[in-house]
Amino acid sequence: MTIDARTLLPIAERAVSIASELISTKAPGIVTAKGDRDMATEVDYAVEHAVREFLSRETPEIGFLGEEEGVSRTGDGLMWALDPVDGTANFLHGIPLCGVSLGLVDKDMPTLGVIDLPFLNLRYSAAEGTGALANGSHIQVSDARDLETAIVAIGDYAVGENAQEQNKPRLALTQELAARVQRIRMFGSAAIDLAWVADGKIDANIMLSNNPWDTAAGVVIAREAGATVVDLDGSPHSMTARATIAASPKLIADLVELISEAREATRHGQHTAE
């Protein structure tokens, strides 16, 4: 199926408005454990149900993937990818760094994204070829050129099965960044990380993971704002990438090299953080 993502942006905006209303007006409710230190709230499920139902009516030909309940229908190469509450731990603790993230994926590439942060009154949106918007105004990535002046956000450390092993490269990366960049930040929301790269609030974001519901919307918003988004080896990012690295274009080469150094040090057991 071939479709101009720009034509679907109004529908995505309406879907996200439904989600944002639920997030901002309902208490988290009963918490369901999904694994070790991983959870979903009643609101996560309520948002996913509401958005899935809305999109199944408006775009029945497009597949749907939600973080909490997986794929509920398949489409011909097109798939909505929803994180109903990105930053659930923040949401549970009353930290306003959370929201809804809805992306459209065409085969392996995101082509549309809407992120709404209801407690911050911020909405980010983009479709391929439109540029990126924050509350209706065009935004662009920072012009940072040097790691020494850059604020870099990193993704959460791993929890659950094999977390200790998965965290070795993350801890090594933190150590490398601490020695090089101006400041490190961990916001606890992939959507915020990517949207704030797009908005120039931070200069780069590194996530050593890549789940479509986490990254689809933010990747296209960051790209449309002028960010470069790549995989671990510096190749262009897609939904099958192993990691998600987004930054001001002049920082990418140094970040990829730094990440490589951290991974190599981890393999050789050189970091005390292990």
C-alpha positions in Angstrom: 0.0 0.0 0.0 1.3 3.5 -0.9 0.0 6.4 1.1 1.0 10.0 1.7 1.6 10.2 5.5 0.7 13.8 5.5 -3.0 12.9 4.7 -3.1 10.9 7.9 -1.7 13.5 10.2 -5.1 14.9 11.2 -6.3 11.5 12.1 -3.2 10.8 14.2 -3.7 14.1 16.0 -7.3 13.2 16.9 -6.2 9.8 18.1 -3.6 11.4 20.3 -6.1 13.9 21.7 -8.3 11.0 22.9 -5.2 9.5 24.6 -4.1 12.7 26.1 -7.5 13.4 27.6 -7.4 10.0 29.4 -3.9 10.5 30.7 -4.5 13.9 32.1 -7.9 13.2 33.7 -7.6 9.7 35.1 -5.6 8.3 38.0 -3.2 5.5 37.2 -5.5 2.9 38.9 -4.6 -0.7 39.3 -1.0 -1.5 38.4 -0.3 -4.7 36.5 3.2 -6.2 36.7 4.7 -7.2 33.4 8.0 -8.4 34.7 10.7 -7.4 37.1 10.2 -3.6 37.8 8.1 -3.3 34.7 4.5 -2.4 34.9 1.4 -1.0 33.2 -1.4 1.0 34.7 -5.2 1.0 34.0 -4.6 4.1 32.0 -2.1 2.4 29.8 -4.7 -0.2 28.8 -7.6 2.4 28.6 -5.6 4.5 26.2 -4.5 1.6 24.0 -8.1 0.3 23.8 -9.5 3.8 22.9 -6.9 4.6 20.3 -7.0 1.2 18.7 -10.8 1.4 18.4 -10.6 4.9 16.9 -8.0 4.0 14.4 -9.7 0.8 13.4 -12.7 2.9 12.4 -10.8 5.6 10.7 -8.0 3.6 9.0 -9.2 -0.1 8.9 -6.6 -0.8 6.2 -3.7 0.0 8.4 -2.3 -2.4 11.0 -2.0 -1.6 14.7 0.8 -2.4 17.2 0.3 -1.3 20.9 2.9 -1.7 23.6 0.6 -3.5 26.0 -1.4 -5.9 23.8 0.8 -6.3 20.7 -0.5 -6.5 17.2 -4.3 -6.5 16.9 -4.5 -6.3 13.1 -2.1 -6.3 10.3 -1.9 -4.0 7.3 -0.3 -4.1 3.9 3.1 -2.7 4.9 1.6 0.0 7.1 1.4 -0.1 10.9 0.4 2.3 13.6 2.8 2.0 16.6 1.4 3.3 19.9 3.0 3.7 23.3 -0.1 4.6 25.3 1.8 6.1 28.3 5.5 6.6 27.5 7.1 7.1 30.9 4.8 4.9 33.0 7.1 4.9 36.0 7.1 8.7 35.9 3.3 8.8 35.5 2.9 6.5 38.5 5.0 8.8 40.7 3.4 12.1 39.5 6.4 13.2 37.5 5.1 15.1 34.5 7.7 13.7 32.0 5.3 11.3 30.3 2.8 11.2 27.5 1.5 9.4 24.4 3.5 8.5 21.4 1.9 7.4 18.1 3.9 6.7 15.0 3.1 5.3 11.5 5.5 2.8 10.2 5.8 2.1 6.4 7.6 -1.3 6.3 10.7 -0.5 8.4 10.6 3.3 8.3 8.5 5.7 10.4 6.8 8.3 8.2 4.5 10.1 10.7 4.6 10.9 14.4 2.6 12.7 17.1 3.8 13.0 20.7 1.7 14.7 23.3 3.0 15.5 26.8 -0.3 16.6 28.5 1.3 17.7 31.9 3.7 19.9 30.0 1.2 21.3 27.5 3.4 20.2 24.6 2.5 18.5 21.4 5.1 17.5 18.8 4.1 16.3 15.3 5.7 15.6 11.9 5.1 13.7 8.7 7.6 13.0 6.0 8.3 16.2 4.1 6.4 18.6 6.4 9.0 19.6 8.9 8.5 19.2 12.7 6.1 21.2 14.9 5.8 21.9 18.6 2.4 23.3 19.5 2.0 24.3 15.8 5.3 26.2 15.5 8.2 24.9 13.4 11.2 23.5 15.4 14.7 22.5 14.5 17.6 20.6 16.1 20.4 22.4 17.9 23.5 23.5 16.0 25.8 21.8 18.6 29.2 20.9 17.2 31.2 19.6 20.1 30.5 17.0 22.7 32.0 19.2 25.4 29.2 21.7 25.0 26.4 19.1 24.5 23.6 17.9 26.7 23.0 14.2 26.0 20.0 12.2 27.1 20.4 8.5 27.6 17.7 5.8 27.8 16.7 4.0 31.0 18.9 1.2 32.3 17.5 -2.3 31.7 15.3 -4.1 34.1 14.0 -7.7 34.1 15.6 -10.8 32.8 19.3 -10.5 31.9 19.3 -6.8 33.1 22.8 -7.0 34.6 24.3 -8.1 31.4 22.3 -5.6 29.3 23.4 -2.8 31.7 27.1 -3.4 31.3 27.3 -1.4 28.0 24.9 1.2 29.3 27.0 1.8 32.4 30.2 1.9 30.3 28.5 4.4 28.0 27.5 6.6 30.9 31.1 6.6 32.1 32.4 7.6 28.7 29.9 10.3 28.3 30.5 11.7 31.8 34.1 12.3 30.8 33.3 14.0 27.5 29.9 15.8 27.4 28.7 18.9 29.2 25.8 17.1 31.0 24.0 13.7 30.9 20.2 13.6 31.4 17.8 10.6 31.9 14.2 11.7 31.4 12.6 8.2 31.5 10.7 8.6 28.3 12.0 7.8 24.8 9.3 10.1 23.3 10.6 13.0 25.3 14.2 12.2 24.5 13.6 12.3 20.8 11.2 15.2 20.8 13.6 17.3 22.8 16.4 16.6 20.3 14.0 17.8 17.6 13.2 20.9 19.7 16.8 21.7 20.4 16.3 21.4 24.2 19.0 18.7 24.2 21.7 18.1 21.7 21.6 14.3 21.4 19.9 11.2 22.6 21.3 7.6 22.9 19.1 4.6 23.5 20.6 1.2 23.3 17.3 -0.2 22.3 14.7 0.2 19.6 11.0 -0.7 20.2 8.7 0.6 17.5 6.2 2.0 20.0 9.0 3.8 21.8 10.8 5.3 18.9 8.6 5.5 15.7 7.0 8.8 16.4 10.1 10.5 17.9 12.4 9.3 15.1 10.4 11.0 12.3 9.9 14.1 14.4 13.6 14.4 15.0 14.5 13.8 11.4 12.0 16.3 10.2 13.6 18.8 12.6 17.0 18.2 11.0 18.5 15.7 13.4 20.5 12.7 12.1 19.2 9.4 13.5 21.3 6.3 13.2 22.0 2.8 14.5 25.0 1.7 16.5 27.3 1.6 13.5 26.2 4.9 12.2 24.0 3.5 9.5 20.6 5.1 8.9 18.0 4.2 11.6 15.0 1.9 10.9 12.6 0.0 13.0 15.0 -3.0 12.8 18.0 -1.1 14.2 19.6 -2.3 17.4 19.8 1.2 19.0 18.5 4.7 18.5 20.9 7.5 18.3 19.6 11.0 17.4 21.6 14.2 17.4 22.6 17.4 15.8 24.3 16.2 12.6 27.7 17.5 13.6 27.8 15.3 16.7 26.9 12.0 15.2 30.4 10.8 14.1 31.8 11.6 17.6 28.9 9.9 19.3 29.1 6.7 17.2 32.9 6.6 18.0 32.3 7.1 21.7 29.6 4.4 21.8 32.0 2.0 20.0 34.7 2.7 22.5 32.3 2.0 25.4 31.2 -1.3 23.9 34.7 -2.3 23.3 35.7 -1.5 26.8 32.8 -3.5 28.1 33.9 -6.6 26.1 37.4 -6.3 27.6 36.1 -5.7 31.2 37.9 -2.4 31.5 35.1 -0.4 33.2 34.7 -0.5 37.0 31.0 0.2 36.4 30.7 -3.5 35.4 
